[in-house]
Amino acid sequence: SQSLTAPIPAALAAELAKQLNDRLPTVEAVRELAPGMLRESADRLDLLRKQARLHDCTRYGQARLACRQLQTEVAELLQLHAQLADRCQRQLDDCRPLLVDGGLAKRAAELDLAEARLEAMKLREQLECQASAVQAALVTGSFDRAAEQFRRLALMRRDLRPPDRLPEAEAAELRSDAEASLDHWASQLRRKFSAEFAAALRAIGWPFNSGGSTGGGSADTSAPVSPSGSASSGTSGSSGGKERDFIVSFRRFAQLQVPAEASGRSLPPLEVMLEPFRKKFAFHFSGDRPTNDPARPEIFLTQVLKWIKEHDAFLGQVVQPCLDQVGMSAWDVREEFASGLMELVKRKLGQLLEQYRELPDKEEADLRLAHLINELLALDRELAAVGLPSAAATVGSVLGEPRWLAWWEGLEAKFAQARLDEILLAGDAWSPAGGVEDSSSSSSAAVPQCAEAVMALVQALGGRANLLRTDLHKRARLFRVQLDVLEDFRVRLRQVTRRYPTSDPRWFGALNSLQFARDSLTDWADQLDYAELSRLPESERSIHGAAAAASGTAGDEAARAPAAAAAGLADLSSAAIADDDDSSGAGVFAPVARRLAATQSELLESLVRGILDQLAALLESLGPDTFLSGRPSDAPALAALFLAVRDSLQACRDRLQPAVFRPVWRRLAAGLNRLLMRQLLGMRFSHAGGLQFAHTVTKVFMPVFAQYCGRPDRLLAESTQACCLLGLARGTAALLRQALAGPPRDGEDPLRMLLDLGVSSLTPEEALAVLKRRIDLDQA
């Protein structure tokens, strides 16, 4: 194509100019059209100007009108602001006193106090309305309604909660007024109901006699009425009416008392029911009447127990359902009746204790106190038998007073010590106790009578302390007397063993006694009474007094005994013969159980050490060359040693309890093992002599212990494995000796070689020392 800058051909240019001229107007035509167009443009411009002026005037007017309205609103707001500022200033001036020196807090406190007093007034008004309801019922003679209204008044008094913001003085006054109102109407109703209820009691013949009927012979507790007031089929019409009157009167009278959990007051009808017994008790057990004998407290205790038993069925079958019907099931009328009678006993006990303390003969005073405690324990057992175990707790509280408790504690310690002396000094103290021996042992292995009697004494002391079961801290003081007796018994047993040789029967009796005491304490620890004492700190139930001093010396001695024994002839391995210490299961008795276990361990150590001394003396008769020839006649001492071991074990088995004998044969086996090893390392053996010694150990001594355990080779492990080395063939023994004596070679492990031969209890050094005792290896 041609370039754009190339010139246009002339023909073409002429043709283009012609066409353009035909299409464009001429100058003349333009001049003709121009004035018209100018006029049209001017008219259009004027029109636009007019429209613009008209539009601007409308917007301006609207703006001016809006400005005037805004000015009016601003003026109104300024006026309102001025008014509000003036009002705020006046309010500020009025509140200024409240903002200075806590004035606002004072005004708020005054308002709270006014509200609290208003609430208190409403509470007081409610109480007064309820009291008026009680009064109205009394005026109209509606006693059942009066009792019900009084019960509601009592519940309102129970639930009375003065406002927290009410001053304490006014709150106390409100409570006091409510209490006074309740007491006033209670006294009014009691005067009306008590006479009626007393008449109903007399009508049914209360109190009853031992035959179940009253002194008038009108009531029969064997056929009680139902709580609804209907008599049983066996009751006559007149008797049934009296019993119905009693039930109605009782239910009405009982409502003068709020439920038991809401008040600590006594049950009003029960007070009337107890009044005849109070009069009888005061008549028979005061003054110079024969029944009021200070030396015979069982008279009034038996009478009180008789009253309880005679009326128990009637109270449980007739009276208790009445309480359940009126919503007072929380009351146990049998317990309340028994506790009411126990209050009489409590006051009488206080008088008797004062009389006993003033006696010039202190021994007589102690005897009377002991007799009184025995009678109280009998009463406690009788009450527990009829289902009233807590009634005697009231009596125990008298003896729990500090002045009487100290006397009681000293008395128990005194008599316990005297009884302990009597038991241990008796002629048959060390005789076997009947029924205690183990079925697998002979009669000589039975527990001595002294041990059984002492533990019975300790158990009796614990039973006597149950009178104080409601107070653990006071009961713990008598528990310490039990611990003192146990500690004194332990010390006495240790003294007996020091006085006699180990072959004396008293030695074996002492060991059996210690085991019996430990077993008994473990059994007692699970009982509820002793489990409760375990909650007290150790300091409140630890041993005190003279027994503590004795236990300090004896306890230290017992602790040092194993260490001393370990340095003697019988250097027994404590890890191999450690006995099971079950003192952890003794609970509250754990400290004294540990001391008993320590003493028993000491005595066992002495017993075994005595036997080992005899065995060591027999082994010393063997010369160093006894087993060079290998003839059995050359070692007669081994036969004597076997007999000594067998006879000693049999004697211990016959005289000791199985639990005591078990550590004996274990310790004896460990000691014999040690003796045999020491003797072996001091002798020389031929191959035949080594076989003879090995035969004696494995075929003679091991069967002796095989009847007590399944693997006696574990008991005599070192000596048995040493015999294995003595019996090795000459070549094998020589190679083993060379491997043990020389420097270690590649691929040779002396310890592995010993294990392959079944030697696991000897070290390579000990095995080498055994092999060096074989002279046949030296000759090789």
Salt bridges, closest charged atoms under 4 A:
ASP86 OD2 - ARG90 NH1 2.07
ASP93 OD1 - ARG96 NH2 3.74
ASP112 OD1 - ARG165 NH1 3.73
GLU115 OE1 - ARG165 NH1 3.20
GLU119 OE2 - ARG165 NH2 3.36
ASP144 OD1 - ARG252 NE 2.67
GLU148 OE2 - ARG152 NE 3.69
ASP159 OD1 - ARG158 NE 3.02
GLU168 OE2 - ARG175 NH2 3.11
GLU170 OE2 - ARG117 NH2 2.83
ASP177 OD2 - ARG124 NH1 2.58
GLU179 OE1 - ARG157 NE 2.84
GLU179 OE2 - ARG265 NH2 2.29
ASP183 OD1 - ARG265 NH2 3.28
GLU196 OE2 - ARG252 NH1 2.68
GLU271 OE1 - ARG278 NH2 2.97
GLU275 OE1 - ARG278 NH1 3.37
GLU298 OE2 - ARG296 NE 3.74
GLU298 OE1 - HIS371 NE2 2.82
GLU310 OE2 - LYS306 NZ 3.99
ASP312 OD1 - ARG334 NE 2.68
GLU354 OE1 - ARG357 NH2 2.89
GLU354 OE2 - ARG403 NH1 2.61
GLU363 OE1 - LYS414 NZ 2.89
GLU364 OE2 - ARG368 NE 3.14
ASP366 OD2 - LYS414 NZ 3.05
GLU375 OE2 - HIS371 NE2 3.89
ASP380 OD1 - ARG469 NH2 2.89
GLU382 OE1 - LYS309 NZ 3.01
GLU401 OE1 - ARG403 NE 3.58
GLU409 OE1 - ARG477 NH2 2.83
GLU409 OE2 - HIS544 NE2 3.53
GLU412 OE2 - ARG464 NE 2.66
ASP421 OD1 - ARG492 NH2 2.37
GLU422 OE2 - ARG419 NH1 3.38
ASP471 OD2 - LYS474 NZ 3.88
ASP484 OD2 - HIS544 ND1 3.71
GLU487 OE2 - ARG490 NH2 2.53
GLU487 OE1 - ARG595 NE 3.02
ASP488 OD1 - ARG492 NE 3.49
ASP504 OD1 - ARG506 NH1 3.27
GLU532 OE1 - ARG475 NH2 3.02
GLU538 OE1 - ARG541 NH1 3.42
GLU540 OE1 - HIS473 ND1 2.64
GLU557 OE2 - ARG498 NH2 1.26
ASP579 OD2 - ARG667 NH2 2.80
ASP581 OD1 - ARG518 NH2 3.96
ASP582 OD1 - ARG518 NH2 2.71
GLU602 OE2 - ARG494 NH2 2.59
GLU605 OE1 - ARG667 NH1 2.68
ASP625 OD1 - ARG684 NH2 2.89
ASP634 OD2 - ARG631 NH2 3.68
ASP647 OD1 - ARG646 NH2 3.27
ASP713 OD2 - ARG711 NH2 3.01
ASP776 OD2 - ARG774 NH2 2.80
ASP778 OD1 - ARG737 NH1 2.75
